[in-house]
Amino acid sequence: MMKRTVTAGIIGLAALISVSTASMVAAAAAPGTDGDLQRRARRLLREVPLIDGHNDTPWQYRKRVSLRINDLDFGADLSELEPPMHTDLARLREGGVGAQFWSVFIPIPQRGGRPGDARTVIEQIDFVKRLVDRYPDDLELALTADDIERIHRAGRIASLIGMEGGHSIEDSLAVLRATYELGARYMTIAHVKNTRWADSATDDAEFDGLADFGREVIREMNRLGMIVDLSHVSPATMHDTLDITAAPVIFSHSSAFAVCRHVRNVPDDVLRRVRTNGGVVMITFLGYYVSEDLRTWDVRRRAERDAIAGGQDTPAVNRLMADWERANPKPRATIAQVADHIDHVRALIGVDHIGLGGDYDGTSSLPEGMQDVSTYPALIVELLRRGYSDDDVKKIIGLNVLRVMRDVETTAATLQASTEPSEALFIEADSAD
């Protein structure tokens, strides 16, 4: 009798241990409660700098106060402005932003840009430096990957400079080199219109990608250590650049074309080449690039306006369009849809090639729940809820971009040891290639 009792007890204990172990494994595998996920997200943001690829605060200051820093306190709550801004120091802190590429954007109202663009972009660069100097307890200029990590450990926000549009250099490699010396660490090859040497995604093709001078720009950027940014360019320009670049590229604020068929997004054939190149696509939050429902709604709205009055802007047309919009409510992009883009890129080419590029203060169309820079933890929670591991999230929020920066820096050091600065000049005939 005693033997059977002992044996039964052992069997029961083993079963209890087995059930307990299974419960512990299940608990470890389960995403956890929202509170757990939020605490986990905050911990990851402390461990790794969240690097955002694109923020247009400098242009907001130019539009609103002519770049006069003291006329608009970045330490105040700028969400109370009309229209509200998406970015200020308190909300950057709340969002856990560890490093920010400030876009020194200047518009391109005509193909190729216009005389004076270099001066305007230098004024934008100067603004970023003055902003950093004005708030030294919160911001510090970063030029390298090591700088980002050091500044993040010190509890400040690493501030980097990215030029949006190749028109910024006015077709001059000397200006390209000068802007690098001033601190610019990436350049977007084109913006909404073509430069005189590269096709934009949102303009008619002129060169079927890059003209000869455009290829020379890419090579010189590689030699300098300036990251090549392929957001805003046409697929042909993406492919031409990936054919010749010696260093990884980024898309500073683009999403996946397969998920939302906007021309600003990255097609799958290019994504596969980004994996080979070692680059990173920094998923953007701009609603029309995120939500296919919103994109197609906008296409239908534009077609309706054209059908009514050829696109004219008159009170009668506006009344008719208001009626149409009441009958066809505008969709909103969602955090889940942003995560869908991340899912797609991960499934196609792996988690090592994903980053984040919000485009805050460069758009009024943002997903629900992602209204400003304070909301990054909400996106991280969504990824954790979907089963992304801590290591996955660390790569997405910052480690992938740090790797690209280090690869770009290493490539530049190698090229500078063997290659002189390019003396190529822009020749107008390039535009007819």
N, C-alpha and C positions, 0 to 999 in steps of 0.2 A: 504493500500500500504506500509506504513512504517513498519507494523508488518511483512509482507512477506519479505521485504528487510533485516530487522534485523535477521529474522529466517534464510534466505539464507546465510547471512554473518556468522552467528554462525556455520551453517552446513559446510560452506566452510572452516572456521578456524579449525573446528574439523578435517576435511579431511586433511588439510595441516599439522596439528599436527600429525595425524596418519601416513601420508606419511613420515614426518620428523623423527618420532620415529622409524618407520620401517627401514629407511635408516641408522639411528644411530646403531640399532641392527645389521643390515647387515654389516655395517662397522666394528663393534666390532668383529663380527664373522669371517670376512674375514681375511686371513693371512696378507695382506698388501703388499706394494711394497718391492722389494729387499732391498732398503735403510732402510725402516721401520724394516724389519726383522733383518738386520745386527745391527741396533741400539738396537733392543730388545735383540739380542744374546749377545751383549757386556754388556748390563745392567745385564743380568742373570749371566754372568761370574764374574761380580763385586760382586753380591749378594751371590753367592755360589761358593766355590772352585771347579773347575773342577779337579777331581782326575783321573789321568791316571794310569792304573793298571800295565803297563809293558813298560819299555824303556831300551834298551841295550847299552846305552852310555858307561858304565864302560867297557864292553868288547871291544868296539871300541878303547878306550884309551889303553887297554892292547895290542890289535893287532897292533895299529899304533905307539905308543910311549912307550910301556912297562910300562904303568900307570904313566908316568912322566907328571904331570899336567902342569908344566911350559913349556913343549915342545909343547903343543897344547892349545892355549888360548881359553877357553870356552866362553870368552866374545867377541871373534871374529866371523866373518861370516864363519862357518864351511861348508856351502854349496859349497864353492869354492874349497874344497879339491877334490882330485881324488882318489878313488870315493868319492862323497860328503857324508857328514854326514847329518842326518835329524834333529839334535838337537843342539842348542846352546842357550845362555841366551836371545839374542834378539828375536829369534823365539819362545821360550817358552813364553816370554812376549806378543808377537804378537798374539799367539794362546790362550792367556788367561788361561794358565795352572796354577792352584792354588796349586796343590799337585801332586807330581810325585813319584810313586814307581820305584826306580832305581833297575833294575834286576842285581843282582850280579851273573850273569850266569857264569858257567864253563862247558865246553863240556863234554860229556860222550861217549868216543870213543869205549867203550866196556861195555857189560852188567855188572851192579853192580858198575861201576866206577873203580877207581884205587887208590892205596895208594898216599897220598899227596893231594887229593881233598879238604880236610878240610883246609889245608894251603892255597890252591889257592883261596878258597872262602873267607877266612879271608883277604887275600890281596885285593880282590874285595871290601869287606866291608870297609876296611881301605881307599881305593881309594875314595869311596863315602863320607866318613867323611872328607877327605882332600879336596875334591872338595867343599864341603859345607863351610869349613873353609876358603878356598881360595877366595870365593865370598860371604862374609857375608851380603852384601847389597841386595843380590838377593835370596840367599838360606838359609834355616835353617833346621836342622835335626828335624824330627817329630817322635814321638814314640806312640802317642795316637790320638784319634779323636779330643780331645780338643786341642791338639797341632796344628793340621791342621787348625782348625778354627781360633785360635789365630794368627798363622803365616800368614794366608790369610788376616785377618783384618789389619795386620801390613804392608801389601803390598809386602811380600816376598813369595817365592815358597817353600811350605813344602816338604821336601825331606825324603822319606821313603825307606826302604831297603827290597827287596824281593829276597829270594833264589830260583833259578830255578833248581829244581831237587833234589830229596832226596839223591842222591849220595854225595851231599855236606857235609853230616854229617858222612860219612864213617861208617854207621851202628852203630852209637853210640848215645845214648840218652844224654850222657854227653856233646858231641859236639853240639847236638841240643840245650841244655840249654845254652851252652856257646855262640852260635851264637845269641840266643835271647838276652842275656845280652849285646852283642855287638851292638844290634839294629835291627836285622832282625825281621820283623813283619809278613811275610808270607813265607811259603815254598811250592813250587810246588812238589807234591809227587814223580813224575818221569819226565824224559825228553824224548828224542827220543828213548832211550833204557830202558829196565827194570832195576830197582834197584834189590837188592837181596831180596826185600820184597814187591815189588809192580809192577804190570804190566803197561807198557806204551801203548799208543794208536798205536804206530808205531813200535812195536816189537811183536814177537810171544808170546802168553800167556804162562806163567809158573805157575801162582798161581790161575788162574781164579779170579783175583782181588788182594786182599791183603793176604800176608802170616801173620802168627801170630805176628811176630815182627812188621810188618806194622800196624797192629791194635794197637799195643802198642805205636807206633809213633804218631798215630792220637790222642790217649788218652792223651799222654804227651803234644802234641801241644795244646790241649784244656786246659789242666791244666796251661800251661805257659801263654796262651793268644796269641799264634802264630796262625795266620789265616791259615787254610788249603786251599791250592790252587789246584784245580782239572783240570786245563789245562794240556794237554799232556798225561793224563792217559786214560786207556781203560774204556769203559762203565762198565765193571765188577768192576774195581777199584772205579769208581764213586759210584756205588751202594753199595759196601762194606763199603766205607767211610760214605755214608749217613746213613747206618744202625747203625753206632756206634758213630758218632760225637755228642757231646753235644752242639756244637756251630754252627752258620751258616758258610757256606763255600763260597768261591769265585771261579770263573774261571777267572784268571787274564787277559787272552787274548785268547778267544775262541768265536766262533759264532754258529749259529744254523744249525744243520745237515739237517733239513728239507728243508732249503733254499739252502745250498751248501753241498753236500754229501762227505765232506772230513772227514777222521777218527778223525781229531783233533777237530771237532765240537761236539756240545752237542745234543744228541738225545732227542726227545720230552718226552720220558718216564722219562729221567733224569731231564729235565726241570720241569716237574710236581713235582718231589721230591724236587727240589730246592725251589719251592714255599712253600712247607710244611716246609722245613728246615729254610726258611727265608734268604736264600743266594742270591747272585748276580752273574749274568753272564756278564762279561765285554767284550762287543763286540769288536772283533779285526778287524784290517784293512788289514791284510795280504791277498794279492789278491787271492791266491789259496784257502783260507778259505772263501772268500767272494763271488766270482763269480763261479757259476757252469759251465759257458761256459769256463772260463779259466782252471778250474780243469779238465774238460773232454778233453780240448785241450792238456793239459800236459800228460794225460793218453794216448792219441792217439800218441803223439810225442814219448813217451817212448816205446810204442809198435812198432812204426815204426823203431826206432833205434835198438831194439832187433831183429826185423825181418831182418834188413839189415845186421847186423854183430854181433849179440849177445851182443850188448851193448858196443862193443870195441870203443875206442877213437883213430881213425886213420885219417889222412888227407882225404882219400877217403870217409870214412864214414861221416866225417864232411861236405864234399862238398855235398854229397847226402842229408844230413839232412838240409843243408842250402837251397837246392832246395825245399825240402818238406815244410820248413817254409815259403818260398816265396809263395808257392801255398796255404798254410794254415796259413794266418796271425794270429799272437798271439792276442787274445782278451785282453782288459784291464778291470779291475774291475772299478766300479764307486761309487761315493758317494751315488747315489740312491740305489745301491745294499747293501751298508752298512746299510742304513736306512731300507731296506727290512728285514734285520735280526732283527733290533730293533722292527719293526712292528710285526714280527712273534712272538718274545718273549712276547711282550706286549699283543698280541691277545690270546696267549696260557696261560700265567701265571700272567700277569699284569705288570704294569710299575714299581712296587716296587722292581723288581728283575733284573734290567738292569743297567749296568755301561759301561764304555769305557776302552779299553786296547789296545792302538795303535800298540804295537810291533815296534815302530820306532827304527831305527838303529839296528834292528834284522832281517831285510828283505830288499830286493831290489824290491819287488813286492808290490806296493801300488796303491790304486785306483787313477784314474785321479782326479786332484783337491785336493788330500790329500797327497801331496808329502813330507810333513814334519810337525813338531809339530805346525807350525804357522796356520794350516788350520782347527783347531777345530771349529772356528766360522762358517765355511762353512757347516759343518755337522749339527750344531745347526740350521742354517737357513733352511736346508733341512727338519729337523723335524718340525720346526715352519710352514713351507710351507705346510706340511702334516696335520696340524691342532693340533699338540701337544700343550698342554697348557703350560704356564710358570711353573706351579707346576710340570707337567710331566718332563719338561726339567731339572728343578732343581734336581729332584730325579735322573735322568739318569746321569747327569754330576757329582754329588757328594753326595747328601743326602743319597742315598741308601747305598753307601759304608761306610759313616759315621755311619749309623745305624748298619751295620754289625760289624764294628770295636767296637762300644760300646757294642753290644751284646757279642762279643768275650771277651772283657775286663771284663764284668760283670760275664760271665761264669767262667772265670779264677779265679776271686776273690772268687767265691763260692767254686770252686774245691780246691783252695789252703787252704781254711779254714778247709777242711775235708780230704784232700788227700796228702800223702807224694810224693816226686819225685819218679818216677818209677826207679827201679833198674834192670829192664829187660835187658838182654844181647842178642845180635844177636847170634844165633846158626846156623851154616851152614846147619843143617838139615832142617831149615825153608824153604830153597830153593827147597826142594823136597816135600813140603806139597801139 
